[in-house]
Amino acid sequence: MSATILVVDDEENARKHIRDFLNGEGYEVISAANLEEARSQIRQDNADIILLDVQLPDGYGPDLLEETSHIEARPPIILITAHGDIDMAVEAMKNGAHDFLQKPIQFNRLEQSIQRAQKIVAMRRELNHLRGQQRNELNFIVGKTPVMRALVQHAQRAAQASASVLITGETGTGKEVLARAIHQLGPRASKSFVGINCAAIQSTVLESELFGYEAGAFTGAQKRKHGLMEVADSGILFLDEISSMPVDMQAKLLRAIEEQAFRRVGGTNLIKVDVQILAASNRDLPTMLREGNFREDLYYRLKVVDLDIPPLRDHKEDIPALVGLFVKHNNQRMGLNISDISERAMQALMQHNWPGNIRELRNVIERAMLFCDEATIDLPHLSPEFQP
């Protein structure tokens, strides 16, 4: 993520030295020689992050913390301190400073501090981006990392082609959310999206749920019932946890997909449909193939496009943006006005392994917001497993 850094220092050589290093790291740098120039840059909203010297010709640098405390999304401020300013710097951290660096500045330490500040900036940017924009379901599973961008591109292609899609990934990675996004992104957006969890339906009932049945087909079938494949005609049928489907039912599903036609249970008439099939699994289907628990022909019929959602622990760089999305969503849903997250809370989120993936992150943020009475989520608002 790129960021614009405001360097506030009255020494021209110091400003140049820092600017040259930051430019070499890919950051945009603007400078101010005193507090008044810094205030002007902040009023124009030019800076994402501020490097602030303590002693300036026209005032005391840390005073800027109090002056800018009213700004809803104040840029993270990193103080540049002399040797004797440590007590002051610690006090400034209590008043909202992001970090402090001692002179002479060690550039590896500066880069680490800026990278931490960028996580806060990323979350705020996502919040700002959401304001005034209508966003689709993709927001809750995508991010800025290459693997997630590639996932979105492939999903968009699959949506436009109305191709069968197999979505894989651990529990909580957002497989159904991605399926709904494909629905929204394609030519079937105005048509039905019908989902069924194959693991939640008894094997004896699954066929009638998918294909429906005629009156008198079995005891209790008093009138005709339309199956989900018929309900989804011209739209999308989402088969969640497809790995739980019995093998004999897999054969019937394969034939229905290939022929785009089926017969209701107890019926003789062939019913033609136009349905795009999306299937999802959190189990290792290739292993199930080898063990004879999943049909190879159905596997390859579903896998016209294969979308594998990585676990959150493999793309933690997306956590700040996802936090921003969940904060925005919960603000609207819960009538709150939370606008920020502290550095230590963000660090705790970044260090967590996320066995429950994005679903777990969403629940953690919702819980934190329930316990937050301020505008900023802090470490004590997070659940016990995040506490030191």
Rosetta blueprint (number, residue, H / E / L):
1 M L
2 S L
3 A L
4 T E
5 I E
6 L E
7 V E
8 V E
9 D L
10 D L
11 E L
12 E H
13 N H
14 A H
15 R H
16 K H
17 H H
18 I H
19 R H
20 D H
21 F H
22 L H
23 N H
24 G H
25 E L
26 G L
27 Y L
28 E E
29 V E
30 I E
31 S E
32 A E
33 A L
34 N L
35 L H
36 E H
37 E H
38 A H
39 R H
40 S H
41 Q H
42 I H
43 R H
44 Q L
45 D L
46 N L
47 A L
48 D L
49 I E
50 I E
51 L E
52 L E
53 D E
54 V L
55 Q E
56 L E
57 P L
58 D L
59 G E
60 Y E
61 G L
62 P L
63 D H
64 L H
65 L H
66 E H
67 E H
68 T L
69 S L
70 H L
71 I L
72 E L
73 A L
74 R L
75 P L
76 P L
77 I E
78 I E
79 L E
80 I E
81 T E
82 A L
83 H H
84 G H
85 D H
86 I H
87 D H
88 M H
89 A H
90 V H
91 E H
92 A H
93 M H
94 K H
95 N L
96 G L
97 A L
98 H L
99 D E
100 F E
101 L E
102 Q E
103 K L
104 P L
105 I L
106 Q L
107 F H
108 N H
109 R H
110 L H
111 E H
112 Q H
113 S H
114 I H
115 Q H
116 R H
117 A H
118 Q H
119 K H
120 I H
121 V H
122 A H
123 M H
124 R H
125 R H
126 E H
127 L H
128 N H
129 H H
130 L H
131 R L
132 G L
133 Q L
134 Q L
135 R L
136 N L
137 E H
138 L H
139 N H
140 F H
141 I L
142 V L
143 G L
144 K L
145 T L
146 P H
147 V H
148 M H
149 R H
150 A H
151 L H
152 V H
153 Q H
154 H H
155 A H
156 Q H
157 R H
158 A H
159 A H
160 Q H
161 A H
162 S L
163 A L
164 S L
165 V E
166 L E
167 I E
168 T E
169 G L
170 E L
171 T L
172 G L
173 T L
174 G L
175 K H
176 E H
177 V H
178 L H
179 A H
180 R H
181 A H
182 I H
183 H H
184 Q H
185 L H
186 G L
187 P L
188 R L
189 A L
190 S L
191 K L
192 S L
193 F E
194 V E
195 G E
196 I E
197 N E
198 C H
199 A H
200 A H
201 I L
202 Q L
203 S H
204 T H
205 V H
206 L H
207 E H
208 S H
209 E H
210 L H
211 F H
212 G E
213 Y E
214 E L
215 A L
216 G L
217 A L
218 F L
219 T L
220 G L
221 A L
222 Q L
223 K L
224 R L
225 K E
226 H E
227 G L
228 L H
229 M H
230 E H
231 V H
232 A L
233 D L
234 S L
235 G L
236 I E
237 L E
238 F E
239 L E
240 D E
241 E L
242 I H
243 S H
244 S H
245 M L
246 P L
247 V H
248 D H
249 M H
250 Q H
251 A H
252 K H
253 L H
254 L H
255 R H
256 A H
257 I H
258 E H
259 E H
260 Q L
261 A E
262 F E
263 R L
264 R L
265 V E
266 G L
267 G L
268 T L
269 N L
270 L L
271 I E
272 K E
273 V L
274 D L
275 V L
276 Q E
277 I E
278 L E
279 A E
280 A E
281 S E
282 N L
283 R L
284 D L
285 L H
286 P H
287 T H
288 M H
289 L H
290 R H
291 E H
292 G L
293 N L
294 F L
295 R L
296 E H
297 D H
298 L H
299 Y H
300 Y H
301 R H
302 L H
303 K L
304 V L
305 V E
306 D E
307 L E
308 D E
309 I L
310 P L
311 P L
312 L H
313 R H
314 D H
315 H L
316 K H
317 E H
318 D H
319 I H
320 P H
321 A H
322 L H
323 V H
324 G H
325 L H
326 F H
327 V H
328 K H
329 H H
330 N H
331 N H
332 Q H
333 R H
334 M H
335 G L
336 L L
337 N L
338 I L
339 S L
340 D E
341 I E
342 S L
343 E H
344 R H
345 A H
346 M H
347 Q H
348 A H
349 L H
350 M H
351 Q H
352 H L
353 N L
354 W L
355 P L
356 G L
357 N H
358 I H
359 R H
360 E H
361 L H
362 R H
363 N H
364 V H
365 I H
366 E H
367 R H
368 A H
369 M H
370 L H
371 F L
372 C L
373 D L
374 E L
375 A L
376 T E
377 I E
378 D L
379 L H
380 P H
381 H H
382 L L
383 S L
384 P H
385 E H
386 F H
387 Q L
388 P L
